[in-house]
């Protein structure tokens, strides 16, 4: 094996770069440079856990997370091949690269981050990685510098119904909360570019509540909604039809108080409620 190094300078904090690399939705975007539709099956990238690096056709490789130091380093130890979605026993070919490392090192200074990737590879794949890795890191740079947290769901309903359940105030009140201790007692929605929406979100015991409000900048019926929150952050919602299914993808600029993971989980929980309500 030989070791190849690839690096890139990113105008973003190490936290943003880390999230762009290892959040599932973002991971799928930058690893498309290697194989379109790539994904990873992980236990939240826990140190010591097993990872399956997969292509849509069921091929891939399995590895261990040998090091996970958030915002600093991630190291994988590659073990063997996956075929038909199953780990394969080692053979003469896989033994030649089994045990190879893939290391991600993040170094932050003055709000900028250097991302260095060092990977042990078989010599035969040197040219391929020399082309694919710089492209993958360029994708990661773009994601980190323009970070939008992604929450998404696929509904078993046609597009028109998915749109209606997302935009109708009576329906919004039925799903617009993250857990059963909360509710949405009021919703006003003027679905026009330049107009506003305001949803009241409250704890059921009355201990806390707030208005979730924003101004629409673009409405393309049954396709796209763009708006700005009261604090200026941008949100985009895409609707994609697929027969009797509809994919809804929501992207939003993160705030600076709460961890990115908790922000994603909160918005995803609300989308999960929306899915349940829309499919009734």
KAHU-V997110 format. One record per residue. N is the residue number from 1. RES is the residue in one letter. OMEGA is omega in whole degrees, -180 to 180 (999 if undefined). Layout:
n | res | omega
N | RES | OMEGA
N | RES | OMEGA
This chain:
n | res | omega
1 | X | 172
2 | X | -179
3 | X | 178
4 | X | 177
5 | X | 177
6 | X | -179
7 | X | 179
8 | X | 176
9 | X | -175
10 | X | 179
11 | X | -178
12 | X | 178
13 | X | 177
14 | X | 178
15 | X | 179
16 | X | 180
17 | X | 180
18 | X | -180
19 | X | 179
20 | X | 180
21 | X | -164
22 | X | 168
23 | X | -172
24 | X | -177
25 | X | 180
26 | X | 177
27 | X | -180
28 | X | -178
29 | X | -175
30 | X | 179
31 | X | 173
32 | X | 176
33 | X | 179
34 | X | 177
35 | X | 178
36 | X | -179
37 | X | 178
38 | X | 175
39 | X | 180
40 | X | 174
41 | X | -173
42 | X | 169
43 | X | -179
44 | X | 177
45 | X | -179
46 | X | 178
47 | X | -178
48 | X | -178
49 | X | 180
50 | X | 177
51 | X | 170
52 | X | 175
53 | X | -165
54 | X | 165
55 | X | -177
56 | X | -178
57 | X | 178
58 | X | 176
59 | X | 178
60 | X | 176
61 | X | 177
62 | X | -172
63 | X | 174
64 | X | 172
65 | X | -176
66 | X | 178
67 | X | 175
68 | X | 177
69 | X | -172
70 | X | 178
71 | X | -179
72 | X | -172
73 | X | 170
74 | X | 179
75 | X | 175
76 | X | 170
77 | X | -176
78 | X | -173
79 | X | -174
80 | X | -175
81 | X | 171
82 | X | 174
83 | X | -178
84 | X | 177
85 | X | -179
86 | X | 176
87 | X | -179
88 | X | 175
89 | X | 180
90 | X | 175
91 | X | -176
92 | X | -178
93 | X | -177
94 | X | 178
95 | X | -179
96 | X | 178
97 | X | 178
98 | X | -176
99 | X | 177
100 | X | -177
101 | X | 171
102 | X | -170
103 | X | 177
104 | X | -177
105 | X | 179
106 | X | 178
107 | X | -177
108 | X | 175
109 | X | 178
110 | X | 177
111 | X | 175
112 | X | -178
113 | X | 170
114 | X | 176
115 | X | 178
116 | X | 176
117 | X | 178
118 | X | -173
119 | X | 174
120 | X | -175
121 | X | 172
122 | X | -176
123 | X | -177
124 | X | -177
125 | X | -177
126 | X | -179
127 | X | 180
128 | X | -180
129 | X | 178
130 | X | 176
131 | X | -172
132 | X | -174
133 | X | 176
134 | X | 178
135 | X | 179
136 | X | 180
137 | X | 175
138 | X | 175
139 | X | -180
140 | X | 177
141 | X | 180
142 | X | -180
143 | X | -177
144 | X | -177
145 | X | 180
146 | X | -168
147 | X | 172
148 | X | 177
149 | X | -173
150 | X | 170
151 | X | -174
152 | X | 178
153 | X | 175
154 | X | -177
155 | X | 175
156 | X | 178
157 | X | 178
158 | X | -174
159 | X | -176
160 | X | 180
161 | X | 178
162 | X | 179
163 | X | -178
164 | X | -178
165 | X | 178
166 | X | -168
167 | X | -177
168 | X | -176
169 | X | 180
170 | X | 178
171 | X | 179
172 | X | 180
173 | X | -177
174 | X | -175
175 | X | -169
176 | X | 174
177 | X | -172
178 | X | 179
179 | X | -171
180 | X | 176
181 | X | -178
182 | X | 173
183 | X | -180
184 | X | -173
185 | X | -177
186 | X | 177
187 | X | 174
188 | X | -174
189 | X | 177
190 | X | -168
191 | X | 177
192 | X | 175
193 | X | -178
194 | X | 179
195 | X | -171
196 | X | 167
197 | X | 177
198 | X | 178
199 | X | 176
200 | X | 179
201 | X | -174
202 | X | 167
203 | X | -177
204 | X | 179
205 | X | 177
206 | X | -175
207 | X | -177
208 | X | 177
209 | X | 179
210 | X | 175
211 | X | 174
212 | X | -172
213 | X | 180
214 | X | -178
215 | X | -180
216 | X | 175
217 | X | -179
218 | X | 174
219 | X | 171
220 | X | -172
221 | X | 177
222 | X | -179
223 | X | -167
224 | X | 172
225 | X | 174
226 | X | 175
227 | X | 175
228 | X | 175
229 | X | -179
230 | X | 179
231 | X | 176
232 | X | -180
233 | X | -176
234 | X | 177
235 | X | 177
236 | X | 177
237 | X | 179
238 | X | 175
239 | X | -178
240 | X | -178
241 | X | 175
242 | X | -176
243 | X | 178
244 | X | 177
245 | X | 175
246 | X | 175
247 | X | 178
248 | X | -177
249 | X | -179
250 | X | 179
251 | X | -178
252 | X | 176
253 | X | -178
254 | X | 169
255 | X | -169
256 | X | -175
257 | X | -173
258 | X | 177
259 | X | -178
260 | X | -179
261 | X | -178
262 | X | 175
263 | X | 178
264 | X | -176
265 | X | 179
266 | X | 179
267 | X | 178
268 | X | 179
269 | X | 178
270 | X | 178
271 | X | 177
272 | X | 175
273 | X | 178
274 | X | 179
275 | X | -180
276 | X | -178
277 | X | -176
278 | X | -176
279 | X | 180
280 | X | 999
